[in-house]
Amino acid sequence: MFVYAILKNEFSNKWVDCNFSMPGGDSNAIKSIAAKRINQADSFGNRGFDIKAPLMHLTSGELVELVTSDTYWPKFKAYFKGNKES
């Protein structure tokens, strides 16, 4: 919810277009990652209910990379006592 609130406040409805990349990986938008994982989950057919929130399809590592990326860190740094290099 924290990441969603910050991104929604900063980028309005375009928050799902925010791009970030994992070390050694390609840059992807939140909505692209979520769509890929939703399709994978649909093909397995083992979910009891649909998860609609795109951020719920990101891993904790991806969320950390998003928050600490050079692009988005300025939006988040006020909420952390330390700096991202620590």
N, C-alpha and C positions, 0 to 999 in steps of 0.2 A: 504494500500500500504506500509506503514511504516513497519509493522510486516512482510509482505511478503519480502520486500527488505532485511531486516536483516537476516531472516531465509534462504533465497535463497543464500545470500552472504556467510553465515557461513556453510551451509549444502549442497549446490548445489542442485541437483535434489532429494536428500533425505529429503528435508525440510518437505514434506508431511508426513513423517514417525515420525516427532517429537511427542512425547507423553507428555501428561500433565493430571492432574486430577483436578476436582472440589472438594471443601471440602465435605468429606463424600461420594465421588463417586469413581468409578473405573478409572484407567488410560486408556486413549484412544488416538490413533494417529489422527492427523488432517484429514488424508484421510479417516479414519473409520467414524468419525463424519460426514464429508461431504457426504460420500456415503449413510449413514443412512438417512440423511435429504434430499438428492436428491431423494432417493426411496420414502420417505414420500410425497414429493412434486409431484412426478410423479403419485402417487396413487390418489392424490386429483385432479390433472389435471387442476388446476386453474391458472397456470403461463402462461403469455403471451410469455415468452421467457426463454430459458435455461440459468442458471447461472453456468458457468464452473469453476470459481475460488473457490477452496476449502475453503479459508479463509472467503469467503462471506457467508458461511453456519454456521459459528461460531457466537455465541452471543457476545455481548460486554463483558459480565462477563467472558466468556471463553477466550476471547482475553486477558483480564486483568490477569487471572490466568496463562495463557501461558507465558506472558511477565514477570510476577513477580515470576514464579516458580524458585526454587533453581537451576534447571538445566539450564534454559534459561536466568535468570536475568543477569548473567555475560556478555551476548551478548548485552543486552539492556541498562544496567545501565549508560553507558557513554552518553546516549542521554537524561537523566533526571537529573535535578538539585538536587532533593531530593533523599532520599533512599526509599526502598520499605516498610520499617517499618513505615514511616510517614503517 
